Amino acid sequence: MIWLMPELPEVETVRRGLASHIEGRRITDFTLHRADLRFPFPKDFEKRMRGAQVKSFNRRAKYLLAEMQDKTGTPFTWLSHLGMTGRFMLSLPQAGNLEPGAYAHEVMAQTAQKHTHVEIRFDDGTHLSFADPRRFGFMDCFSGDMSGSSFLAALGPEPLGNDFNEAALLAAARGRKTPVKNFLLDQNVVAGLGNIYVCEALFMAGISPRRQAANLGAKRIARLVPAIRNVLARAIEAGGSTLRDFAHEDGSMGYFQHQFAVYGRAGEACSVPDCSATLKRLVQSGRSSFYCPACQK
């Protein structure tokens, strides 16, 4: 079975689904059912989280960041990464769980419950749990700004933020001999992009995944930056893409996979009017790239 890492739209969808239910809430109980996921949990993690209040719930790249205040009033940040199969599940005190769609996919729900590693109770009765069958996700805590986290310190600009622009991307591409596909997946260049949405953005911009980053030029980058923003915005609006077992906190699915122009469509006809080419797949650094050999140069 192939497992695909949730990308920025999926993580942002999870953030939006959870934020209104946990922001301002205080944790009354925090339980770990094992000592580690991909990495060991932080020292005294349970003790630090019990009694802490969620001040705000944010995202940076593919990371979920809860700005916390512990029971002594000391601020810190709780970081979560979904890995490949991580999933937050939310149950509300009034209805038992979210409607509509909560645990609608029975097999997925059973798998998630079997592999629940973290359980959190809030002061209003809300219950939040984290399940991860393959345990590639992880959690951490740090104090101060993002430079205090080894996971965040070197990240590039957010692709939907003001710091990501044509001038910045052109400067980052200068002298880079790597294929543009690999270049855009470098989290130090731009944070949060993954394989699916890079493939889709390169198609929209008419750029071959084989082209060297150094040879993009200003005209192609002028097409690429808005293409990246467009693809991500549409994916977030659709609730992300459901491939294999990604689901929202209420058990519902994302639907952007129905809008894929190239991803996973090798052997099919290109969707561009008057293009008679067949979409192709190639492997770059162990990852599949899907593209149109006629439309993308």
N, C-alpha and C positions, 0 to 999 in steps of 0.2 A: 504494500500500500504506500502511496505517495502522500506525505504530509507537507502542507504549505504554511509558511510562517504568516500569521496575520500582519498586514501592512498598515500604513497610516490610516486609511479610511476605516478599516475594521476596528482599530484601537480607538479612533476618535468616536466611532459609533458606540462602543462600549462606554467610553467616558461620558458621553451625553446621556446615555441610558441610566447611568448610576448617579451622576452628579446631584440631581435634584432630590434624590432619596437619602444621600449620606452627608451632603454638605451641612454643617452646623450640628450634626449629630455627635453624641459622645459614645465611645465604645465602652460597654459594660462588661463584655467578656470576649476574650481573644484566645483561641485554642489552636495549637499546631498538632497535627496528627502524625508528624514525622519530623526528623531533624533537618531535612534538606529537600531541595528540589534539584535544579541544575547545580546550585551552590548551596552550602549550608545557610540556614537562616541566621540573621545577625544575633550576636550574643545578647541575651536578656530581651529578645524580641517580644515575647508574650508580656513580660512585665512592663516594658515601655509602652506597648500599645493599649493595655488595659487602662481605662480612665482617660485616654487621650481623646481630643475632639478634632473632627475633620473641619478645618477652616475653609479649604477650597480643594477642588478636585480637577486637575489639569492633565495635559498631555505634552510630552516633548518627544518628537520623533515617534518611535514605537513603544515608548514608555508611558505608563500611567503614574502620575505624581500627585499624591495627596499631601497638601500642606497641613501639618498637624500641630497641635499644642498639647503637651503632656499634662498630667494632673498637677504638676508644679508650675505650669505656665510657660515652660520652656518649649520653643518652637523646634520642629524638625520636619523632615520630608520622608514620607513612606513611598518607596519606589516599587512598582510591579511591572514585570514583563511577562507577556502571555506565552512566550516560546512558540512551539508549533501547535500544541493541543490544550493550552491553558484556557480556562473559561471561568468568569465570575457568574454566580447565580444568585439572584435576589429574590427574597420572599418578604412581602409586606405584612405588617401586623393585622391589617383589616381583612385582607382577602386570602391570606396564606401564601399567595404568589401573584405575580403580575398577570393581568389580562389585557388583551387577548394573547394567546400564543404561549403562555408559560408552560414549559416542559411539554409542548405539543408533540415533540419528536421523541417518542418513548424510548427508543434504543439509545439515543444520545443522552437522554436524561439518566437512564440507568447506568450508562458508562460513567457519566460525570459524578453521580452519587457514589459509585464504587471507588472512585479515585479522588475523593474530596480530601484535601490536605490542610486546608485552613478554614476555620469557621469564626465568624464575627457577629456579635450581638450588639445592637445599638440601643440607646436609652428609650427609643419609642417602640421597641419590639421588632424593628427591622432586622432581618437575618441575611447576612452576606457570606457566601462560601466560595472557595476557590478550588476547582478541580483541574487536574492535569494528568491524563493517563500516561504520557511519556516523560513527564517531569523535566521538560526543557525550559519551562518558565522559571522565574526566580523572583525573590523579593529582597529589598534592602532598605536601610535607613541611613540618612546622613543629615548633618547639621550645616547651616550656612547656605550659600548659593550653590548653583549647579557645579561649580568648580570643586565642591566638596565630594562629588561622586565620580569615581573612575569610569562609570558607564556613560556619563553625560558630558564630561569636561571637554572632549575633543570634537563633539558633534558639530556639523556644519549648520547652515541656516535652515529654518523651516521653509518648505517649498510653498506654503501659503502665506508666508510672512513677507514683510517689506524688505528684509535683508536679502531675500532671494530675488535677484533681478538679472537682466541681461549682462550688465557690466560685471557683476560678481561672477557669474557663470563663465563668461568669456575669459576673465582673469584666471579662474581656477583651471580652465582647460588648456591654457597656454603651456606648450611644451609637453603635454601628456600624450604619450604614445599608445596608451591603452585604448581599446575599443570604447566607443561612447556608452555602450550598454554597461560595461563594467565600471566606467567612470561615474555614471549616475547612481550606481549601487553602492558606491563608496560613501559611507555615512559621514565622513569628514568633509565631503564636497557638498552634499545636501542631505539633510536628516529625514529619515522616514520612508524614503522611496524603496520599493521592493520590486521583485521580478515582474509581477503582473502589470503594474501601472507604468513601469518603464517601457515595457513592450508596447502598451497601448499609446503612450505619449509619443514614442518615436514614430509609430505609424501615423498618428495625427499630424506630426511635424514633417513627415516625409523624409526621415533620416534613417539610413541603414544602421542596424546595430553593429555592423562591422566597421563603420567609419571611425577613424582615430579621433579622439577628443581634440587633439591639437589641430585637426583639419576641419573642425566644425565651421568656424568663421562667424562673423557677426550676423549675416543674413539667416543662417540656419538657427543660431541661438535665439534670434528674434522670433522664430517660429516655435522653438522648443520650450521656452519658458512659459508662454501662455498655454501651450499644449499640456504641459505638466499640471498647471493650475486647473485647467478645464477638466482633465481626466479625474483628478483627485476630488474636485468639487462635485462632479456627477456621481462618483462612487460613494462619497459620503451621503449625498442626498438619497441614494438607493440603499443605504444601510450597509455598504461594503459588499464583498463578494463571498458567497458561500461555496467553498470547495472542500470536500471531505467533511470535517466536523465543526467548522466555525459556526457559532451561533451567538446571538445577542444575550444579554443578561436575563432576558425573559424567555429564552428558548426559541425565539423567532429567527428567521434567516435573512441574510442580505440578498440583494437581487441584481447587483451590477454585473454578475457573470452573464446575464442575458444580453448585455450590451457590448460584450467583448467584440472588438473588430478583428483582432488577430490572435489573441492569447488562446492556446489550445485548439486552434482551428487549422492546423497544418493539413494540406491536401484539399482544402475547400477553396472556392472561388473568392477572389478579392471583392469586397463590398463596394468599392469605388466605381461609380458609373463609368462605362466605357473602358474599364480595365479588365482585360481577359486573363490576367495572370492567376496562378495558383499560389496560395499562401504556403510558406515554407517554414521549417524548423531547423535551427542549428544549435549546437551546444557550445556555450561560452563559459569557461571556468566552472564547468560542472552544472550550469543552469541552462534551461531551454530558452531560446529566443525565438519568437514567432514574428514573421515579417512578410511583407509583399516585395518580391524582388524587382517589380516594375515601378511601384509607387515610392519606394524608399531608396534614396541614393546617398 
